[in-house]
Structure formats: C-alpha cells, structure tokens
C-alpha cells in the first residue's frame, strides 16, 4: 500500500510541477522553475544542501525509486500526448502551430 501511495504522490507532484509546461504557461518567465527550486532551498546551509543532494542521489539509485520515476516519466508522456490530441480535436487548425514547437529535450514527444 505504501508503494501505491508513493507512486500516486509522485505522479500528482510531477503533474502539478509540469502542468505549466503542458498548458503553455511560464514561457514569458524563463527560469521560473529554477527560481522556485532555489527559493525552496534558500534557508538551508551549504552543508545541509550537500547532504540533501547526496541523499537524493543515493535514493535515485534505489530500484523502487527508479521504477516509480520511470512510471512518472511515462505518465507525463501520456499526459502530453493526450493533451496534444485533445487540443487538435478542439481546434484542428492549430497543427501548423504545434509543428513549429521544438521537440521535448528528451525526444519522447
């Protein structure tokens, strides 16, 4: 049950974090995500940040975490694909606009 909660929470958090990109917001504010990330850690000492980063890197090596992370990536791709299809269904004339957009960095579009 804990695994389902972890995956559900991860999916929800990722969806919320990535929603501005999916819905096209944030383009007028480059670096907004980075600024938010920096603000979250602003009150930590350099030693605390280093410890947190080391723990994060170690946790990312855990097979359970890797599996959950891959599921989040796949869910994000499915969300993007569904959004793309729904946008085209709502207005097929946007295809040329979508064609102008650069592909995702990871190339999984």
C-alpha positions as CSV (number, residue, x, y, z in Angstrom):
1,X,0.0,0.0,0.0
2,X,2.9,2.3,0.7
3,X,4.2,1.8,-2.8
4,X,0.9,2.8,-4.3
5,X,0.8,5.9,-2.1
6,X,4.4,6.8,-3.2
7,X,3.6,6.4,-6.8
8,X,0.4,8.3,-6.6
9,X,2.0,11.1,-4.7
10,X,4.9,11.2,-7.2
11,X,2.5,11.3,-10.2
12,X,0.5,14.0,-8.6
13,X,3.5,16.1,-7.7
14,X,5.0,15.7,-11.1
15,X,1.8,16.5,-12.8
16,X,1.4,19.7,-10.8
17,X,5.0,20.6,-11.3
18,X,4.9,20.1,-15.0
19,X,1.4,21.4,-15.6
20,X,2.6,24.9,-16.6
21,X,4.7,23.4,-19.4
22,X,1.9,21.2,-20.7
23,X,-0.6,24.1,-20.7
24,X,1.9,26.5,-22.2
25,X,2.3,28.8,-19.2
26,X,5.6,30.1,-18.0
27,X,7.1,30.8,-21.4
28,X,7.1,34.5,-20.6
29,X,9.1,33.8,-17.4
30,X,12.2,31.8,-18.3
31,X,13.8,30.2,-15.3
32,X,10.7,30.4,-13.2
33,X,11.1,26.7,-12.2
34,X,14.7,27.2,-11.3
35,X,13.8,30.3,-9.2
36,X,11.2,28.3,-7.4
37,X,13.7,25.5,-6.8
38,X,16.3,27.9,-5.4
39,X,13.7,29.5,-3.1
40,X,12.8,26.1,-1.6
41,X,16.4,25.6,-0.6
42,X,17.3,29.2,0.3
43,X,17.1,28.7,4.1
44,X,19.4,25.6,4.0
45,X,23.1,25.9,4.8
46,X,25.6,24.7,2.2
47,X,26.2,21.6,4.3
48,X,22.5,20.8,4.5
49,X,22.1,21.3,0.8
50,X,25.0,18.9,0.1
51,X,23.6,16.3,2.5
52,X,20.2,16.6,0.8
53,X,21.7,16.2,-2.6
54,X,23.8,13.2,-1.6
55,X,20.7,11.5,-0.1
56,X,18.7,12.3,-3.2
57,X,21.4,10.8,-5.5
58,X,21.6,7.7,-3.3
59,X,17.8,7.4,-3.3
60,X,17.7,7.7,-7.1
61,X,19.8,4.5,-7.3
62,X,17.2,2.5,-5.4
63,X,15.3,0.2,-7.8
64,X,12.0,1.1,-6.3
65,X,12.6,4.8,-6.8
66,X,13.9,4.2,-10.3
67,X,10.8,2.2,-11.2
68,X,8.5,4.9,-9.8
69,X,10.4,7.6,-11.6
70,X,10.1,5.8,-14.9
71,X,6.3,5.5,-14.3
72,X,6.2,9.2,-13.7
73,X,8.0,9.9,-16.9
74,X,5.7,7.6,-18.8
75,X,2.6,9.2,-17.2
76,X,3.9,12.6,-18.2
77,X,4.4,11.5,-21.8
78,X,0.9,10.0,-21.8
79,X,-0.5,13.3,-20.4
80,X,1.4,15.3,-23.1
81,X,0.1,13.0,-25.9
82,X,-3.5,13.1,-24.6
83,X,-3.3,16.9,-24.3
84,X,-1.9,17.2,-27.8
85,X,-4.7,15.0,-29.2
86,X,-7.4,16.9,-27.3
87,X,-6.1,20.2,-28.4
88,X,-6.1,19.1,-32.1
89,X,-9.6,17.7,-31.6
90,X,-10.8,21.0,-30.1
91,X,-9.1,23.0,-33.0
92,X,-7.5,21.1,-35.8
93,X,-6.2,24.4,-37.3
94,X,-3.5,24.5,-34.6
95,X,-1.5,21.7,-36.3
96,X,0.9,24.2,-38.0
97,X,1.4,26.0,-34.7
98,X,2.2,22.7,-33.0
99,X,4.6,21.8,-35.8
100,X,6.6,25.0,-35.1
101,X,7.2,24.0,-31.5
102,X,10.6,22.4,-30.7
103,X,10.6,18.8,-29.6
104,X,11.0,17.9,-26.0
105,X,14.6,17.8,-24.7
106,X,14.4,14.0,-24.1
107,X,12.9,13.4,-27.6
108,X,10.0,11.5,-26.3
109,X,7.3,13.6,-28.0
